[in-house]
Amino acid sequence: MYDSRLSLKQVILDISSMRKFAAKLLKEENSYNPILEYIISRNIYYDEDAKLPLIKDILKELNITYSKFKKELIKLYYELIDQDYFDPKIPFYFDEVEYFFSLKSFDKYAHFTVKELKHVPRVGEVVEVPYFRAKLGGDYFYVERITNEFWDGKQIVHFSLKRGMYNLYWHIRKDEAEIKREVSLNDLFDLEDYELQKKLGL
């Protein structure tokens, strides 16, 4: 059962974010293929300069009615997101991995990207990075947070590193403060550790 209440604009953006996978559906004769070809031909999601066309302009270019466009678009969307768990029609493969490191030393930042990494650092591990010592004032950093981002066929692993040494007690106390709402999200992102500790009376 399809949910016809979905935002068509958001559905288009979702499909655009997985163009590499969605393109595999074009191997078959589907009634929604013209719509899929239209979306794939435009890098709407990843190109910051690309604008999402107005629905009326899409209808005009495809020479299709609104009701048929909506029906076929939703059908296409569910073909991609509502697949069989054990035997998906279009399995998602992320055959490219990129590692993005963000280093912070008080109010100064540095970034670099790695294409291949033999050992993936974990939260709490200390990493020596000598490249930015003049700018950041040191070369020892600990991994504070790891997040993953899935692009169109690419996995991007984000490492947030802070200058200094990891303190397990402080890490747990900071998580506790967040859960208890002793500090705001803005505090967590904007304040230095010593400022947070002062606010928490440590």
MARBA-517476 format. One line per 3 residues: number of its first residue (from 1); for each residue x, y, z of N, C-alpha, C, O, CB. Coordinates in Angstrom, 3 decimals, padded with zeros to 6 digits. Atoms other than C-alpha are relative to their C-alpha. Glycine has a CB too. Example, Ala and Ser with C-alpha at 12.3 -4.5 7.8 and 13.67 -1.06 7.14 Angstrom:
<rs>
1) 000.890:-001.190:000.000:012.300:-004.500:007.800:000.900:001.200:000.000:001.936:001.181:000.665:-000.992:000.027:001.246; -000.820:-001.190:-000.060:013.670:-001.060:007.140:-000.770:001.090:000.730:-000.261:002.198:000.899:000.414:000.462:-001.415
</rs>
This chain:
<rs>
1) 000.846:-001.192:000.000:000.000:000.000:000.000:000.888:001.250:000.000:001.756:001.413:000.857:-000.961:000.001:001.233; -000.782:-001.211:000.115:001.435:003.322:-001.077:-000.639:001.136:000.796:-001.862:001.233:000.890:000.152:000.394:-001.464; 000.480:-001.173:-000.720:001.151:006.478:001.002:-000.044:001.180:-000.968:000.992:001.743:-001.323:000.907:000.318:001.232
4) 000.163:-001.065:000.991:-000.251:009.086:-001.373:000.178:001.388:000.600:000.134:002.384:-000.122:-001.363:-000.100:-000.644; -000.158:-001.296:-000.662:000.286:011.846:001.204:001.447:000.488:000.003:001.737:001.578:000.497:-000.506:-000.086:001.422; -001.415:-000.388:000.013:004.031:011.934:000.654:000.217:001.280:-000.797:-000.475:001.538:-001.781:000.858:-001.126:-000.583
7) -000.374:-001.211:000.722:005.580:015.213:-000.430:000.700:-000.398:-001.296:001.728:-001.073:-001.265:000.915:000.916:000.871; -000.590:000.371:001.286:006.318:014.859:-004.143:001.393:000.600:-000.170:002.280:-000.037:-000.738:-000.905:000.449:-001.146; -001.316:-000.632:000.092:009.218:017.302:-003.919:001.045:-000.792:000.774:002.166:-000.984:000.304:-000.060:001.437:000.521
10) -000.953:000.760:-000.796:010.837:015.291:-001.153:000.259:-001.367:-000.613:001.375:-001.881:-000.548:-000.503:-000.154:001.428; -000.163:001.290:000.675:010.235:012.049:-003.032:001.006:000.141:-001.146:001.871:-000.717:-001.323:-001.367:-000.523:-000.533; -000.931:-000.248:001.105:012.057:013.516:-006.058:001.423:000.146:000.526:002.364:-000.392:-000.057:-000.411:001.264:-000.786
13) -001.330:-000.178:-000.592:014.966:014.570:-003.837:000.555:-001.330:000.501:001.742:-001.612:000.337:-000.056:001.018:001.154; -000.441:001.309:-000.499:015.114:011.123:-002.232:000.500:-000.870:-001.151:001.557:-001.494:-001.055:-001.152:-000.715:000.747; -000.399:000.812:001.151:015.252:009.407:-005.610:001.287:000.551:-000.604:002.160:-000.215:-001.011:-001.123:-000.038:-001.064
16) -001.207:-000.631:000.536:017.865:011.907:-006.808:001.232:-000.334:000.842:002.347:-000.372:000.323:-000.185:001.516:-000.072; -001.122:000.322:-000.886:020.023:011.013:-003.798:000.522:-001.418:-000.225:001.611:-001.755:000.239:-000.419:000.166:001.455; -000.434:001.378:000.270:020.206:007.377:-005.007:-000.123:-000.319:-001.490:-000.616:-001.379:-001.875:-000.835:-001.006:000.833
19) 000.107:000.156:001.450:020.433:007.839:-008.775:000.722:-001.251:-000.510:000.247:-001.920:-001.428:000.560:001.229:-000.692; -000.777:001.153:000.450:023.076:005.129:-009.135:-000.783:-001.297:000.157:-000.732:-002.175:-000.704:001.310:-000.089:000.772; 000.796:001.204:-000.233:020.776:002.521:-007.640:-001.268:000.014:-000.843:-001.646:-000.997:-001.435:-000.357:-000.127:001.484
22) 001.263:-000.123:000.713:017.592:003.820:-009.242:000.157:-000.284:-001.488:-000.760:-000.803:-002.124:-000.576:001.384:000.201; -000.220:000.189:001.432:019.134:003.688:-012.720:-000.127:-001.463:-000.415:-000.414:-001.752:-001.576:001.369:000.524:-000.387; 000.105:001.427:000.316:019.109:-000.118:-012.527:-001.429:-000.400:-000.374:-001.640:-001.403:-001.054:000.475:-000.834:001.184
25) 001.390:000.289:000.336:015.321:-000.022:-012.790:-000.286:000.239:-001.479:-001.267:-000.276:-002.015:-000.930:000.848:000.852; 000.207:-000.307:001.416:015.675:001.298:-016.338:000.274:-001.200:-000.902:-000.032:-001.162:-002.094:000.887:001.159:-000.412; -000.253:001.208:000.789:016.773:-002.167:-017.473:-001.302:-000.688:-000.389:-001.321:-001.510:-001.305:000.890:-000.971:000.781
28) 001.297:000.588:000.287:013.099:-003.116:-017.465:-000.941:001.070:-000.557:-000.737:002.266:-000.347:-000.597:-000.648:001.269; 001.006:-000.920:000.537:010.131:-001.575:-019.264:-000.997:000.320:001.112:-001.891:-000.475:001.400:-000.728:-000.614:-001.253; 000.896:-000.427:-001.073:008.394:000.317:-016.471:-000.763:001.248:-000.439:-000.243:002.068:-001.195:000.792:000.274:001.309
31) 000.825:-001.146:000.383:005.598:002.844:-016.825:000.564:001.309:000.540:000.252:002.384:000.027:-001.425:-000.191:000.498; -000.568:-001.214:-000.594:007.565:005.272:-014.649:001.364:000.358:-000.572:001.975:001.320:-000.104:000.113:-000.167:001.494; -001.340:-000.241:000.542:010.764:005.156:-016.733:000.242:001.431:-000.470:001.312:001.973:-000.191:000.245:-000.928:-001.138
34) -000.245:-001.390:000.411:010.306:008.623:-018.318:000.228:000.933:001.189:001.040:001.856:001.110:-001.171:000.509:-000.824; -000.177:-000.807:-001.205:010.002:010.125:-014.834:001.374:-000.272:000.610:002.075:000.655:001.016:-001.119:-000.295:001.028; -001.296:000.375:-000.560:013.048:008.203:-013.604:001.139:000.572:-000.836:002.122:001.067:-000.284:000.124:-001.525:000.088
37) -001.022:-000.559:000.875:015.087:009.273:-016.632:000.141:001.506:000.207:001.246:002.047:000.169:-000.330:-000.302:-001.460; -000.011:-001.441:-000.257:014.125:012.879:-015.952:000.778:000.313:001.279:001.600:001.230:001.300:-001.441:000.542:000.105; -000.658:-000.236:-001.288:015.302:012.670:-012.328:001.488:-000.322:-000.081:002.319:000.426:000.434:-000.660:-000.840:001.102
40) -001.395:000.422:000.095:018.517:010.809:-013.152:000.838:000.990:-000.810:002.021:001.188:-000.531:000.084:-001.387:-000.627; -000.737:-000.923:000.872:019.477:013.329:-015.824:000.351:001.304:000.694:001.133:002.096:000.168:-000.809:000.295:-001.242; -000.254:-001.234:-000.742:019.516:016.097:-013.218:000.559:-000.337:001.387:-000.048:-001.099:002.139:-001.300:000.845:000.124
43) -000.626:000.252:-001.303:021.835:016.070:-010.206:-000.590:000.963:001.044:000.103:001.830:001.577:001.560:000.164:-000.090; 000.721:-000.948:-000.848:019.248:017.804:-008.047:000.476:-000.049:001.453:000.588:000.984:002.114:-001.493:-000.281:-000.061; -000.305:000.157:-001.428:020.303:016.410:-004.688:001.419:000.439:000.347:001.623:001.136:001.341:-000.197:-001.446:000.416
46) -001.400:-000.227:-000.364:024.100:016.678:-004.782:000.598:001.292:-000.553:001.623:001.760:-000.059:000.821:-001.147:-000.469; -000.503:-001.243:000.582:024.575:019.782:-006.924:-000.643:001.182:000.722:-001.843:001.424:000.591:-000.291:000.059:-001.533; 000.527:-001.116:-000.784:024.218:022.813:-004.655:-000.594:001.099:-000.876:-001.457:001.853:-000.428:001.093:000.580:000.871
49) 000.498:-001.041:000.899:023.579:025.043:-007.657:-001.268:-000.421:-000.749:-001.955:000.409:-001.344:001.077:000.371:-000.998; 001.188:000.494:000.698:020.828:022.840:-009.063:-001.253:000.283:000.816:-001.270:000.093:002.032:000.122:-001.509:-000.279; 001.267:-000.287:-000.676:017.284:023.856:-008.233:-001.040:-001.052:-000.360:-001.089:-001.538:-001.490:-000.513:001.407:-000.372
52) 001.074:000.958:000.238:014.356:021.509:-007.866:-001.057:000.654:-000.886:-001.645:001.661:-000.492:-000.624:-000.490:001.343; 001.000:-000.611:000.898:012.048:022.229:-010.829:-001.391:-000.004:000.630:-001.708:-000.856:001.461:-000.039:-000.744:-001.348; 001.395:-000.024:-000.437:008.466:023.185:-010.158:-000.726:-001.196:-000.597:-000.449:-001.601:-001.726:-000.695:001.331:-000.411
55) 000.748:001.162:000.466:006.069:020.272:-010.464:-000.683:000.296:-001.330:-000.700:-000.554:-002.220:-001.038:-000.426:001.047; 000.705:-000.358:001.236:004.119:022.127:-013.172:000.939:-000.004:-001.203:000.527:-000.326:-002.317:-000.655:001.377:000.142; -000.977:000.013:001.087:007.311:022.473:-015.231:000.380:-001.432:-000.382:000.620:-001.738:-001.550:001.255:000.790:000.402
58) -000.294:001.412:000.265:008.032:018.769:-014.876:-001.134:-000.620:-000.810:-000.891:-001.352:-001.769:000.209:-000.782:001.328; 001.172:000.530:000.703:004.497:017.912:-016.003:000.010:000.434:-001.458:-000.307:-000.345:-002.358:-001.299:000.465:000.683; -000.011:-000.540:001.355:004.885:020.137:-019.029:001.067:-000.675:-000.841:000.818:-001.035:-001.991:000.226:001.510:000.025
61) -001.092:000.607:000.759:008.239:018.680:-020.060:-000.265:-001.466:-000.314:000.093:-001.955:-001.386:001.301:000.131:000.766; 000.292:001.423:000.200:007.050:015.092:-019.627:-001.335:-000.231:-000.705:-001.675:-001.354:-001.079:-000.002:-000.720:001.336; 001.318:000.097:000.637:003.657:015.845:-021.140:-000.866:-001.045:000.714:-001.343:-002.005:000.109:000.149:-000.361:-001.501
64) 000.716:000.954:-000.844:001.894:014.060:-018.314:-000.928:000.751:000.935:-000.653:001.895:001.295:000.985:-000.882:000.804; 000.936:-000.634:-000.927:-001.069:014.814:-016.055:000.527:-000.112:001.418:001.362:-000.966:001.716:-001.400:-000.638:-000.107; -000.448:000.012:-001.395:-000.584:015.553:-012.374:-000.331:-001.316:000.676:000.509:-001.880:001.378:-000.632:001.149:000.773
67) 000.432:001.232:-000.671:-002.560:012.506:-011.228:000.853:-001.193:-000.431:001.220:-002.029:000.394:-001.482:-000.279:-000.297; -000.826:001.114:000.471:-000.566:010.123:-013.432:001.435:000.157:000.495:002.072:-000.819:000.893:-000.028:-000.084:-001.543; -001.354:-000.258:-000.485:002.729:011.777:-012.478:000.137:-000.418:001.462:001.099:-001.092:001.830:000.358:001.487:-000.164
70) -000.031:000.328:-001.420:001.954:011.422:-008.781:-000.050:-001.506:000.206:000.715:-002.051:001.002:-001.162:000.673:000.731; 000.154:001.449:-000.129:000.864:007.799:-009.149:001.292:-000.730:-000.366:001.742:-001.616:000.361:-001.149:-000.493:-000.885; -001.206:000.683:000.470:003.956:006.771:-011.126:001.219:000.334:000.860:002.067:-000.526:001.100:000.276:000.369:-001.451
73) -001.118:-000.404:-000.846:006.379:008.748:-008.963:-000.010:-000.750:001.324:001.028:-001.235:001.774:-000.040:001.502:000.250; 000.107:000.725:-001.273:005.100:007.180:-005.748:000.296:-001.488:-000.202:000.945:-002.122:000.630:-001.409:000.185:000.615; -000.273:001.406:000.321:005.185:003.744:-007.382:001.503:-000.237:-000.139:002.045:-001.202:000.399:-000.727:-000.412:-001.302
76) -001.450:000.071:000.164:008.795:004.331:-008.412:000.709:000.064:001.338:001.619:-000.721:001.607:000.491:001.125:-000.900; -000.620:-000.196:-001.311:009.712:005.510:-004.938:-000.073:-001.273:000.844:000.910:-001.682:001.461:-000.678:001.160:000.739; 000.162:001.206:-000.820:008.296:002.415:-003.260:000.735:-001.199:-000.587:001.099:-002.123:000.139:-001.474:-000.333:000.153
79) -000.810:001.062:000.609:010.058:000.168:-005.769:001.411:000.028:000.576:002.065:-001.009:000.689:000.043:000.154:-001.545; -001.357:-000.168:-000.514:013.289:001.556:-004.318:000.102:-000.201:001.507:001.061:-000.803:001.990:000.507:001.365:-000.353; -000.145:-000.011:-001.459:012.554:001.865:-000.609:-000.725:-001.136:000.716:-000.460:-001.397:001.889:-000.496:001.297:000.533
82) 000.803:001.044:-000.649:010.122:-000.985:000.065:000.293:-001.352:-000.640:-000.604:-002.024:-001.148:-001.515:000.327:-000.095; -000.422:001.230:000.652:012.110:-003.950:-001.191:-000.024:-001.178:000.969:-000.062:-001.010:002.188:001.395:000.167:-000.587; -000.043:001.217:-000.801:012.153:-007.537:-000.003:001.292:-000.012:000.813:002.378:000.196:000.271:-000.103:-001.268:-000.902
85) -001.156:-000.076:-000.900:014.477:-007.716:003.004:001.075:-001.016:-000.373:002.265:-000.701:-000.343:-000.442:-000.223:001.444; -000.950:001.080:000.263:016.085:-011.038:002.013:000.412:-000.078:-001.471:001.475:-000.612:-001.786:-000.597:-001.322:000.430; -000.304:000.079:001.428:015.984:-010.676:-001.772:-000.372:001.316:-000.682:-001.317:001.360:-001.470:-000.752:-001.187:-000.658
88) 000.336:-001.314:000.565:016.013:-006.976:-002.721:000.176:000.021:-001.514:001.115:-000.564:-002.053:000.867:001.089:000.635; -000.068:-000.129:001.454:015.345:-006.149:-006.355:001.179:000.879:-000.408:001.884:000.583:-001.373:-001.314:000.580:-000.551; -001.103:-000.924:000.256:017.827:-003.277:-006.283:000.827:000.131:001.284:000.609:001.060:002.062:-000.532:001.402:-000.479
91) -000.828:-000.108:-001.214:020.426:-003.953:-003.556:000.889:001.233:-000.062:001.360:001.616:-001.132:000.865:-001.264:000.183; -000.840:-001.187:-000.079:022.377:-000.922:-002.399:001.448:-000.430:000.259:001.733:-001.154:001.213:-000.504:000.967:001.118; -001.412:000.302:-000.164:026.131:-001.199:-002.834:000.780:001.300:000.167:000.592:002.256:-000.585:000.533:-000.812:-001.205
94) -000.864:-001.156:-000.218:028.654:001.273:-001.449:001.434:-000.481:-000.196:002.113:-000.878:000.752:-000.214:000.637:001.439; -001.303:000.560:000.333:031.831:000.278:-003.228:001.132:001.011:000.108:002.279:000.697:-000.211:-000.033:-000.564:-001.386; -001.022:-001.030:-000.192:033.673:003.522:-002.484:-000.113:000.567:001.406:-001.202:000.929:001.852:-000.140:001.129:-001.055
97) -000.013:-000.530:-001.365:034.693:004.695:000.978:000.980:001.162:000.061:002.088:001.081:-000.470:000.384:-001.106:001.038; -000.840:-001.186:-000.157:036.102:008.112:001.841:000.004:000.380:001.481:-001.033:000.332:002.142:-000.514:001.192:-000.894; -000.130:-000.337:-001.416:037.405:009.204:005.253:000.304:001.499:000.127:001.292:001.998:-000.412:001.121:-000.861:000.681
100) -000.144:-001.453:-000.157:036.995:012.841:006.247:000.341:000.311:001.458:-000.419:-000.032:002.364:-001.309:000.749:-000.436; -000.454:-000.328:-001.345:038.929:014.127:009.271:-000.155:001.499:000.252:000.295:002.328:-000.539:001.469:-000.437:000.202; 000.151:-001.389:-000.427:037.982:017.342:011.060:000.701:000.150:001.343:000.327:-000.497:002.321:-001.514:000.415:000.097
103) -000.801:-000.198:-001.208:040.502:018.547:013.655:-000.335:001.345:000.627:-000.451:002.355:-000.067:001.509:-000.086:-000.318; 000.325:-001.234:-000.708:039.689:021.126:016.310:000.990:000.231:001.132:001.315:-000.673:001.902:-001.438:-000.047:000.545; -000.866:-000.409:-001.097:042.014:023.012:018.612:-000.488:001.366:000.466:-000.132:002.393:-000.112:001.517:000.040:-000.435
106) 000.679:-001.206:-000.472:040.034:025.586:020.593:-000.855:000.558:-001.142:-001.771:-000.130:-001.593:001.032:001.071:000.506; 000.837:-000.582:001.049:038.601:027.927:017.923:000.624:-000.129:-001.393:000.229:000.570:-002.326:-000.261:001.461:000.305; -000.649:000.199:001.297:040.847:026.701:015.105:-000.293:-001.401:-000.526:-000.388:-002.367:000.231:001.525:000.226:000.111
109) 000.370:001.257:000.632:040.043:023.964:012.620:000.920:-000.323:-001.169:001.541:000.563:-001.757:-001.445:000.050:-000.471; -000.704:000.465:001.195:041.740:021.884:009.932:-000.723:-001.257:-000.482:-001.352:-001.969:000.301:001.536:-000.285:000.295; 000.704:001.146:000.575:040.416:019.228:007.587:000.887:-000.684:-001.029:001.721:-000.051:-001.675:-001.338:000.438:-000.642
112) -000.635:000.714:001.110:041.740:016.530:005.310:-000.802:-001.273:-000.299:-001.515:-001.798:000.556:001.493:-000.347:000.336; 000.747:001.167:000.463:040.330:013.621:003.323:000.967:-001.116:-000.370:002.013:-000.869:-000.970:-000.897:000.362:-001.206; -000.815:001.179:000.292:041.759:010.102:003.021:-000.823:-000.955:-000.866:-001.985:-001.231:-000.570:000.476:-000.705:001.322
115) 000.703:000.907:000.902:040.849:007.742:000.185:000.104:-001.460:000.444:-000.786:-002.266:000.172:000.547:000.147:-001.406; -000.197:001.382:-000.429:042.249:004.569:001.744:000.642:000.001:001.381:001.577:000.757:001.643:000.877:-000.789:-001.020; -000.481:000.022:-001.381:042.857:003.688:005.388:000.106:-001.451:000.459:-000.880:-002.189:000.434:-000.946:000.815:000.942
118) -000.206:001.390:-000.417:044.350:000.445:006.677:-000.624:-000.289:001.363:-001.193:-001.356:001.593:001.489:-000.318:000.039; 000.602:000.144:-001.334:043.246:000.990:010.270:-000.930:001.180:000.241:-000.523:002.337:000.131:001.099:-000.081:001.119; 000.990:-001.058:-000.238:040.088:002.931:011.075:-000.013:000.335:001.486:-000.353:-000.526:002.298:-001.425:-000.436:-000.484
121) -000.006:-000.388:-001.418:040.441:004.877:014.362:-001.384:-000.111:000.624:-002.402:000.080:-000.042:000.520:001.427:000.155; 001.249:000.097:-000.751:037.792:004.360:017.015:-000.103:001.153:000.992:000.879:001.837:001.279:-000.093:-001.356:000.734; 000.216:-001.053:-000.991:036.272:006.764:019.510:000.935:-000.222:001.185:001.009:-001.324:001.728:-001.484:000.029:000.467
124) -000.917:000.079:-001.134:038.833:007.509:022.223:001.446:-000.212:-000.388:002.344:000.069:000.405:-000.419:-001.093:000.900; -001.378:000.229:000.414:041.904:006.575:020.207:000.704:001.321:-000.299:000.089:002.280:-000.767:000.043:-000.913:-001.229; -000.807:-001.194:000.230:044.705:009.120:019.957:000.674:-000.106:-001.361:001.229:-001.146:-001.716:001.053:000.187:001.124
127) -000.583:-000.047:001.340:045.906:010.148:016.507:001.024:001.134:-000.054:000.728:002.269:000.321:-001.106:000.195:-001.089; -001.017:-001.037:000.173:049.131:012.004:015.818:-000.071:000.529:-001.435:000.110:-000.222:-002.393:001.430:-000.554:000.322; 000.098:-000.629:001.312:048.700:014.447:012.938:000.958:001.196:-000.023:000.638:002.246:000.534:-001.478:000.445:-000.313
130) -001.011:-001.067:-000.047:051.832:016.568:012.331:-000.198:001.104:-001.045:000.536:002.092:-001.053:001.362:-000.601:-000.182; 000.124:-000.908:001.146:050.516:018.408:009.258:-000.414:001.419:000.352:-000.109:002.347:-000.396:-000.980:-000.553:-000.957; 000.599:-001.310:-000.282:048.821:021.327:011.005:000.497:000.599:001.313:-000.202:001.395:001.939:-001.512:-000.120:000.040
133) -000.492:-000.429:-001.306:051.006:021.975:014.035:000.119:001.517:000.103:-000.216:002.092:001.138:001.345:-000.638:000.281; -000.155:-001.459:-000.027:051.752:025.604:013.108:-001.350:000.683:000.177:-001.446:001.696:000.869:000.679:000.497:-001.291; 001.321:-000.610:-000.065:048.060:026.362:012.745:-000.740:-000.371:001.284:-001.366:000.485:001.909:-000.820:-000.413:-001.207
136) 000.790:000.489:-001.126:046.599:024.229:015.551:000.755:-000.042:001.326:000.139:-000.212:002.378:-000.506:-001.362:-000.312; -000.769:-000.062:-001.236:049.445:024.401:018.079:000.318:-001.335:000.622:000.770:-001.386:001.766:-000.720:000.807:000.976; -000.314:001.327:-000.520:049.857:020.666:018.512:-000.263:-001.051:-001.053:-000.806:-000.751:-002.117:-000.814:-000.299:001.261
139) 000.205:001.058:000.985:049.779:017.301:016.772:-000.637:-001.259:000.581:-000.742:-002.273:-000.108:001.309:-000.355:-000.632; 000.688:001.140:-000.598:048.026:014.960:019.217:-001.482:000.314:000.170:-001.857:001.312:000.785:000.632:-000.370:001.358; 001.447:-000.179:-000.038:044.268:014.583:018.870:-000.664:-001.327:000.355:-000.122:-002.399:000.087:-000.530:000.535:-001.360
142) 000.754:001.231:-000.275:041.676:012.118:020.103:-001.308:000.023:-000.791:-001.869:001.082:-001.076:-000.285:-000.155:001.532; 001.238:000.132:000.764:038.668:010.818:018.208:-001.188:000.187:000.947:-001.427:-000.636:001.831:-000.071:-001.388:-000.721; 001.147:-000.301:-000.856:035.609:012.381:019.816:-001.288:-000.618:-000.533:-002.131:-001.071:000.242:-000.169:001.505:000.135
145) 001.259:000.456:000.574:032.910:011.290:017.389:000.236:-000.549:-001.403:001.073:-000.044:-002.150:-001.032:001.146:-000.033; -000.047:000.565:001.350:032.440:009.133:014.295:-001.420:-000.055:-000.543:-002.318:-000.595:000.103:000.659:-001.423:-000.004; 001.310:000.071:000.647:029.509:009.566:011.922:000.196:-000.491:-001.436:001.258:-000.318:-002.034:-000.724:001.394:000.026
148) -000.050:000.536:001.357:028.703:007.925:008.599:-001.043:000.675:-000.872:-002.158:000.958:-000.433:-000.212:-001.519:000.006; 000.899:-000.624:000.958:027.139:009.469:005.548:-000.021:-000.860:-001.269:001.030:-001.239:-001.787:000.442:001.473:-000.316; 000.129:000.817:001.196:025.787:007.490:002.591:-000.443:000.867:-001.168:-001.546:001.413:-001.179:-000.993:-001.154:000.229
151) 000.315:-000.722:001.218:025.918:009.192:-000.782:-000.405:-001.021:-001.051:-000.680:-002.179:-000.734:001.206:000.867:-000.480; 000.415:000.865:001.098:025.065:007.735:-004.158:001.112:-000.981:-000.356:001.920:-000.721:-001.247:-000.389:000.837:-001.229; -001.034:000.997:000.240:027.245:004.622:-004.045:001.284:000.234:000.757:002.253:-000.502:000.571:000.301:-000.056:-001.432
154) -001.203:-000.315:-000.772:029.762:006.184:-001.661:-000.330:000.137:001.487:-001.323:000.760:001.861:000.650:001.295:-000.521; 000.111:-000.170:-001.447:030.164:005.903:002.104:001.076:000.981:000.451:002.255:000.808:000.142:000.138:-001.371:000.746; -000.948:-000.988:-000.525:031.776:008.897:003.809:000.012:-000.111:001.520:-001.013:000.076:002.175:-000.378:001.456:-000.456
157) -000.154:000.144:-001.447:033.101:008.340:007.323:000.609:001.290:000.540:001.715:001.667:000.152:000.892:-001.245:000.363; -000.460:-001.263:-000.576:033.458:011.561:009.323:000.611:-000.249:001.380:-000.022:-000.853:002.245:-001.170:001.017:000.098; -000.671:000.091:-001.298:035.949:011.680:012.197:000.146:001.409:000.572:000.758:002.278:-000.050:001.398:-000.701:-000.130
160) -000.164:-001.276:-000.701:035.703:014.581:014.639:001.080:-000.187:001.059:000.908:-000.964:001.998:-001.356:000.486:000.646; -001.125:000.127:-000.919:039.014:014.977:016.464:000.204:001.298:000.767:000.048:002.393:000.227:001.280:-000.379:-000.759; -000.322:-001.152:-000.837:039.892:017.277:019.343:001.430:-000.124:000.499:001.935:-001.220:000.744:-000.985:000.116:001.188
163) -001.373:000.004:-000.478:043.335:018.308:020.465:000.030:-000.407:001.467:-000.804:000.024:002.263:000.653:001.383:-000.196; -000.142:000.441:-001.385:044.479:016.624:023.661:-000.110:-001.506:000.122:000.046:-002.234:-000.859:-001.043:000.662:000.873; 000.104:001.428:-000.286:043.994:013.228:025.282:-001.423:-000.336:000.422:-002.112:000.483:001.030:001.006:-000.418:001.097
166) 001.360:000.441:-000.280:040.783:011.249:025.658:-000.191:-000.268:001.491:000.678:-000.845:002.144:-000.329:-001.257:-000.811; 000.352:000.239:-001.396:039.088:011.171:029.078:-001.359:-000.692:000.041:-002.390:-000.080:-000.236:-000.021:001.336:000.817; 001.232:000.785:000.026:036.512:008.400:029.447:-001.041:000.558:000.961:-002.225:000.606:000.628:000.294:-001.453:000.341
169) 000.952:-000.559:-000.973:034.947:009.939:032.571:-000.693:001.229:-000.569:-001.910:001.375:-000.449:000.717:000.360:001.317; 000.583:-001.226:000.544:034.449:013.279:030.838:-000.946:-000.315:-001.159:-001.984:000.329:-001.309:001.106:000.961:-000.466; 000.852:000.403:001.124:033.006:011.583:027.750:-001.364:-000.482:000.515:-002.408:-000.119:-000.027:000.689:-001.119:-000.836
172) 001.248:000.517:-000.582:030.424:009.761:029.903:-000.785:001.130:000.658:-002.007:001.204:000.529:000.298:-001.117:001.033; 000.677:-001.109:-000.694:029.672:012.876:031.960:-000.643:000.957:-000.999:-001.725:001.486:-000.743:000.996:000.767:000.895; 000.545:-000.891:001.022:029.139:014.946:028.811:-001.259:-000.608:-000.623:-002.232:000.104:-000.874:001.057:000.284:-001.090
175) 001.185:000.678:000.521:026.711:012.350:027.416:-001.151:000.078:001.001:-002.307:000.276:000.626:000.322:-001.468:-000.329; 001.016:-000.083:-001.056:024.884:012.349:030.753:-000.615:001.402:000.045:-001.826:001.551:000.201:000.615:-000.359:001.375; 000.486:-001.383:-000.022:024.629:016.154:030.682:-000.935:000.278:-001.161:-001.898:001.034:-001.032:001.168:000.976:-000.034
178) 000.857:-000.177:001.171:023.131:015.987:027.207:-001.353:-000.671:000.226:-002.396:-000.095:-000.083:000.680:-000.574:-001.263; 001.247:000.739:-000.250:020.553:013.365:028.221:-000.865:000.720:001.034:-002.083:000.810:000.879:000.309:-001.435:000.480; 000.726:-000.697:-001.061:019.593:015.291:031.361:-000.316:001.455:-000.365:-000.960:002.172:000.401:000.806:-000.042:001.287
181) 000.213:-001.368:000.482:019.523:018.535:029.343:000.594:001.051:000.946:000.041:002.133:001.146:-001.493:000.258:-000.181; -000.733:-000.962:-000.820:021.995:020.179:031.675:000.722:001.005:-000.884:001.058:002.109:-000.456:001.002:-000.720:000.918; -000.603:-000.894:000.998:023.548:021.674:028.558:-000.802:-000.140:-001.287:-001.430:-001.170:-001.529:001.528:-000.334:-000.240
184) 000.734:000.028:001.259:022.039:022.544:025.194:000.889:-000.549:-001.118:002.099:-000.696:-000.946:-000.513:001.411:-000.360; -000.778:000.461:001.143:023.098:021.238:021.802:000.974:001.083:-000.467:002.089:000.798:-000.903:-000.933:-000.411:-001.150; -000.890:-001.118:000.367:024.512:024.673:021.073:001.221:000.041:000.905:002.333:000.313:000.454:-000.752:001.342:000.076
187) -001.125:000.042:-000.937:026.636:024.396:024.215:001.003:-001.075:-000.406:002.214:-000.855:-000.383:-000.500:-000.257:001.431; -000.863:001.121:000.348:027.975:021.029:023.087:000.849:000.292:-001.230:001.991:-000.158:-001.325:-000.832:-001.242:-000.234; -000.734:-000.289:001.233:028.998:022.365:019.681:000.861:001.255:000.111:001.917:001.348:-000.515:-000.969:000.153:-001.152
190) -000.671:-001.305:-000.021:030.078:025.885:020.610:001.025:000.158:001.121:002.024:000.857:000.953:-001.022:001.082:000.122; -000.873:-000.208:-001.152:031.732:025.601:024.031:001.159:-000.986:000.023:001.033:-002.133:-000.407:-000.795:-000.115:001.284; -001.148:000.877:-000.209:035.153:024.206:024.768:-000.271:-000.879:001.216:-001.153:-000.587:002.023:001.314:000.824:000.186
193) 000.212:000.939:-001.111:035.437:021.313:027.215:000.124:000.691:001.354:-000.673:000.441:002.258:001.000:-001.154:-000.084; -000.172:-000.656:-001.298:036.733:023.527:030.003:-001.181:000.915:000.320:-001.510:001.100:001.491:001.306:000.804:000.021; 001.165:-000.841:-000.199:033.742:025.859:029.501:-001.209:-000.836:000.420:-001.995:-000.436:001.278:-000.311:000.784:-001.274
196) 001.085:000.913:-000.379:031.321:022.952:029.679:000.185:-000.504:001.424:-000.762:-000.572:002.208:-000.069:-001.188:-000.973; -000.283:000.500:-001.341:033.036:021.596:032.761:-000.294:001.062:001.053:-000.794:000.747:002.133:001.456:-000.454:000.103; 000.297:-001.095:-000.927:032.749:024.995:034.433:-001.505:000.160:000.176:-001.993:000.402:001.280:000.620:001.319:-000.502
199) 001.452:-000.136:-000.059:029.070:025.154:033.569:-000.630:-001.136:000.799:-001.667:-000.955:001.437:-000.587:000.036:-001.410; 000.519:001.158:-000.728:028.552:021.690:035.060:000.560:-000.085:001.427:000.235:-001.006:002.176:000.328:-001.281:-000.761; -000.544:-000.039:-001.363:030.488:022.601:038.206:001.076:-001.020:000.260:001.245:-001.470:001.393:-001.089:-000.198:000.983
202) -001.061:001.011:-000.150:033.353:020.197:037.590:001.366:000.664:000.198:002.374:-000.028:000.340:000.039:-000.930:-001.238
</rs>
